[in-house]
Amino acid sequence: MLNAEYFTTDLSRQIDQLGHGVCSVTVHLTDGTSYTVRNYHPDDAKGGYVMLQVYPGEGVTEETKA
């Protein structure tokens, strides 16, 4: 289980260590769904949730670009 502290400090540190643009983050939910994270801001992590901008599961289409 990941908590808010992970998203506010640990994840940012891991991305910095690996290098921006050379790593990716994928979140796997307990129901089997997975999302590749497009962007997030550490301030968007709170005690019970985190806001993540994710790529659409079906890929980028003209509809999702809009």
C-alpha positions in Angstrom: 0.0 0.0 0.0 1.4 3.4 -1.0 0.7 6.4 1.2 0.8 10.1 0.6 4.4 10.3 1.8 5.5 8.0 -1.0 4.0 10.3 -3.6 5.2 13.5 -2.0 8.8 12.6 -1.4 9.9 9.1 -2.4 8.5 8.9 -6.0 10.0 12.3 -6.8 13.3 11.3 -5.4 13.3 8.0 -7.5 12.4 9.9 -10.7 15.2 12.4 -10.0 17.7 9.5 -9.4 16.7 7.7 -12.6 16.5 10.8 -14.7 13.4 12.6 -16.1 12.4 11.3 -19.5 14.2 8.0 -19.1 11.8 6.3 -16.7 8.1 5.6 -16.5 5.6 5.1 -13.7 2.8 2.6 -14.0 0.1 2.2 -11.3 -1.5 -1.2 -11.0 -4.8 -1.2 -9.1 -6.1 -4.2 -7.1 -8.8 -4.8 -9.7 -6.2 -5.5 -12.3 -6.4 -2.2 -14.1 -3.1 -0.4 -14.8 -2.4 3.2 -15.8 0.8 4.7 -17.1 1.3 8.1 -15.4 1.7 11.0 -17.7 2.3 13.6 -15.1 1.7 14.3 -11.4 2.6 17.0 -8.9 3.8 16.0 -5.4 1.4 18.5 -3.8 -1.5 16.6 -5.3 -1.0 13.7 -2.8 -3.2 13.9 0.3 -3.8 11.5 3.2 -6.3 9.3 1.3 -5.8 10.0 -2.4 -3.5 11.2 -5.1 -4.4 12.9 -8.3 -2.5 11.5 -11.3 -2.7 12.5 -15.0 -2.6 9.2 -16.9 -2.4 8.2 -20.5 -5.6 6.8 -21.9 -5.8 3.0 -21.8 -6.7 2.8 -25.4 -3.8 4.9 -26.5 -3.8 8.4 -27.9 -6.5 9.0 -30.4 -7.9 12.2 -32.0 -10.7 12.0 -29.4 -8.4 11.8 -26.4 -6.2 14.6 -27.8 -9.2 16.9 -27.7 
